[in-house]
Amino acid sequence: MLRVALVMGLILVIVRQFNLPYGYWALITAVTILGAIPFVGGVISKANQRIWGTVAGATVGLALFLIPPQYHWTHHLAFFGLLIGTMYFTQERYAYAALMAAITIVIVAGGGPADFEAAGWRILNVVWSAVLSILASLYVFPARATDQFIYLLESFCHQCGQFYHQHNETMSDNTFVPQNAISLSDLIEKQQGLLPHAARESGPLKPVLASILSIEKRIYTDLETLISTHWDSQQGKEKIGDLHGLKAAKEELASKFDALRDGLVNREVDILDTDSLLLMSLKPKHQLSEDDDASDISYYGYLWLNRELARQLVQLTIASKKLFLYR
């Protein structure tokens, strides 16, 4: 909000100092660009679309002034046709740019063929205030969606470690109570909303951010299955409890989530080696048997889920390492 206040104040000073006609359009432009999306990527995208939409609309609108004033009905009919044609493109990819083009056509040519000077001032005020808004977003207390994305990733790793550690404790103490990981889903949803803005800011990091989000979704699915399934009522619960070294291996994995979180905070991520994890070297004590297949399903399923969680964490460290190669 401080950045918005500074930009609005500066625009107001410029408008008053130079007594710019139709200066309120500069203020309107700053409000629409800075108000809704605080992140640099979103501001740049919106400002670019506003500038190009304004330029395109101004070009079309000014072209209508080539029609002689005495043919004012021709001016109005052409204005109506161009406006409808521009509005059609508001359903396409660059909807905001098309909308701004339509609005600019109305501003420039809507007053009829005698409103040329006012149209020029309106265009000028929109363009210079949009450029000022971009510069302020880049250099005055910049709020980057990429930084927020990484912060949410840190929280995701921290909560994963907590959920997994709590699951391990209750499994070993025979006090297991099914849980859910809704908070992890909420974090992923927030990151999903940040992804388009972060992708515009980071350039080469776009595929890395998308990969991290995909891995997080798989980790969430595996962890949610682990902590919500009634393992205490499964036929293979004794086999799970008898597997020597399982608790220590799971606690090691929980600590790796915390280590990744610390690495993200310090901007130095260490890549995990799958083969170095204790979970991957555990040897099942029981062999698959035809007369005990029901218990084998839950036993091997539980072991597979934990190992799959470990594999996804390894992939997350690899992707997270790439976050800081271009920063």
C-alpha positions, 0 to 999 in steps of 0.5 A, a space after each residue: 500500500 505504501 508503494 501505491 500511495 507514493 505513486 498516486 501522490 507523485 502523479 497528483 503532484 505532476 498533474 497539479 504542477 504542470 496543470 495537465 488537462 484530463 489528469 484524472 486519467 493518469 490516476 485512474 490508470 495507476 489505480 487499475 494497474 497497482 490496485 488489484 495485483 500487487 506482484 511485479 509480474 502481474 503489474 508488468 503484464 497488466 501495465 503492458 496490456 494497458 499500454 498496448 491496448 491504449 496505443 491500439 485503441 488510440 490509433 484506431 480512434 485517431 484514424 476516425 478523425 481522418 473522416 471530415 467533420 461534415 460526415 459526422 454520421 460516417 464517423 459514428 457508424 465507423 466508431 460503432 463498428 470498430 467498437 463492436 469488433 474490438 469487444 469481440 477480442 475481449 474473449 481471447 487471450 489478451 482480454 484486458 488489452 482488448 478491453 483497454 483498446 475498446 475503452 480508449 476508442 470510446 474515450 478518443 472518438 466517442 465525443 465525436 469528430 470535434 473532440 481531438 485535443 481531449 483525446 490526445 491528452 487522455 492517451 498521453 496521461 494513460 501512457 505516462 502513468 502506466 510507465 510510472 506504475 511499472 517503474 515503481 513496481 520494479 524499484 519501490 518496495 517490489 513485491 515478487 510473486 517468486 519470493 512468495 512462492 518460495 516462502 510457501 514452499 518453505 512452509 510446505 516442507 515444514 508442515 510435511 515434516 511435522 505431519 510425518 513426524 507426528 504420524 511416526 510417533 503415533 504409529 510407534 506408540 499404538 495411538 494412531 489417529 487418522 488426520 488430514 492435511 488440508 493446510 498443505 492443500 491450501 498452500 498448494 492452492 495459493 502457489 497455484 494462484 501465484 504461478 502465472 505472476 511468478 512465471 512472468 517475473 522469473 523467465 527461465 524459472 517457469 518450468 522449475 516452478 511448474 515442476 515444483 508444484 507438480 511434485 508438491 501435489 504428489 507429496 501431498 497425495 502420498 502423505 495424505 494417504 499415509 496419515 488418513 488411512 486406518 493402519 491400526 485396523 489393517 491386517 498387516 499392522 503387526 508386520 509393519 510394527 515388526 519391520 526393524 529400522 522402519 521408525 528410524 528410517 521414517 524419522 530420518 525422512 522427516 528430518 530431511 523435510 526440515 533440512 530442505 526447508 532450512 536450505 530454502 531459507 538459506 538459499 543453499 539446497 542440498 540434493 538428496 541421494 535416493 540410495 543414501 536414505 534408510 527407507 530405500 535400504 530396508 529389507 522386508 522381513 516377511 515374504 509374500 504368501 498366498 494364504 496371507 495376501 490380505 495382510 501383505 497388501 497393507 504391509 507392502 502398500 505402507 512400505 511403498 507409500 513411505 518409499 514413494 514419499 522419499 522419492 518425491 522428496 528427492 525430486 523436490 530437492 533437485 527442483 528446489 536447487 534450480 530455483 537459485 541458479 538464476 537468482 
